[in-house]
Amino acid sequence: MDIRGATALITGAASGLGQATAHALAGVGANVVLLDTDTQNGHQIAKQVGGEFTPGDVRNPHDLARSVQVAAAAGPLRVVVNCAGVGDGGRILDREGSPHDLARFERVIGINLTGTFNVLRLSAATIAKLPANGDGERGVIINTASIAGIEGQVGQVAYAASKGGVIGLTLAAARDLGSHGIRVVTIAPGVFATSMADLMPQATRDTQTSNLAFPHRPGQPAEFAALVLAVIANPYLNGETIRLDAGLRMTRR
Ligand SMILES: NC(=O)c1ccc[n+]([C@@H]2O[C@H](COP(=O)([O-])OP(=O)(O)OC[C@H]3O[C@@H](n4cnc5c(N)ncnc54)[C@H](O)[C@@H]3O)[C@@H](O)[C@H]2O)c1
């Protein structure tokens, strides 16, 4: 899909993968609208890319309605990239045998899974009203999961469940939205050099890097953004989760 002059809404765009995606999409001529809870960085990145920042939480339908409205006003909303997400560690039973805090589990599911679905459903309603291109396509929604959703490590139960949920909804969403000419594709990154990865214990990072096939380094956010552009450009990619992980297979810990 040619997105020059069209609008792209990016969540989690104030940092890391979302920030790089905002730069890449602005670089190919899209109008970029950013959504994030981080107002300070959000405004700053929006300024850098010549886009608009809309403060908001992906779990909040009112925040999303406003962002989608701003996006649609900037031009036809044809691309949505879900990058907002949080990590949180914790085993089901801690060292003392106490069970995982339920509210912490629900928070991760709420942002990473329910938030992704909230963005997907509300943006799809707007994209579906657009005229289709010659191939019948109206837009594409790209989600960010994680390879932890496939092979999560010890202490990642909430995060793994949330990302497994995003992977699980991908084909179902593509089937639901196919009749509207909207594709849904998920990217499952391995380890990328962002503030989220900085929160990982060094020992875990070292183990993961040693398990990479090649290159032996964390992924760069621009490499994630390059895949976003490739997904947008290729109309035959749909209902799929694409690993972007340099051949990394996570071990138990
Ligand atoms: N960095 C990695 O190694 C890695 C690996 C696999 C998957 N991911 C996923 O990629 C996505 C982007 O992560 P990142 O590495 O860029 O992290 P990051 O922490 O740099 O960026 C995440 C952004 O999401 C925003 N955010 C958090 N909760 C939000 C909410 N409720 N509503 C709106 N915005 C919210 C944060 O403010 C932040 O700007 C996440 O979904 C993450 O789980 C990252």
The ligand as an ORCA input file, in Angstrom:
! r2SCAN-3c Opt
* xyz 0 1
  N      12.511     -4.090     23.424
  C      12.370     -5.395     23.310
  O      13.331     -6.166     23.459
  C      11.018     -5.990     22.969
  C      10.976     -7.350     22.657
  C       9.762     -7.922     22.343
  C       8.615     -7.145     22.319
  N       8.681     -5.832     22.631
  C       7.430     -5.074     22.608
  O       7.572     -3.950     21.779
  C       6.693     -2.912     22.195
  C       7.482     -1.627     22.320
  O       8.418     -1.806     23.377
  P       9.757     -0.956     23.511
  O      10.862     -1.924     23.632
  O       9.776      0.077     22.455
  O       9.503     -0.348     24.973
  P       9.548      1.149     25.484
  O       9.340      1.027     26.954
  O      10.754      1.834     24.970
  O       8.252      1.809     24.797
  C       6.947      1.472     25.185
  C       6.083      2.726     25.119
  O       4.737      2.353     25.442
  C       4.186      3.389     26.248
  N       3.073      2.864     27.041
  C       3.127      2.004     28.084
  N       1.906      1.771     28.549
  C       1.048      2.508     27.798
  C      -0.361      2.675     27.807
  N      -1.138      2.061     28.704
  N      -0.915      3.470     26.858
  C      -0.129      4.116     25.953
  N       1.214      4.015     25.911
  C       1.787      3.206     26.825
  C       5.354      3.837     27.128
  O       5.143      5.119     27.687
  C       6.501      3.818     26.126
  O       6.665      5.047     25.472
  C       6.058     -3.402     23.507
  O       4.791     -3.923     23.248
  C       7.007     -4.503     23.943
  O       6.356     -5.472     24.751
  C       9.858     -5.233     22.956
*
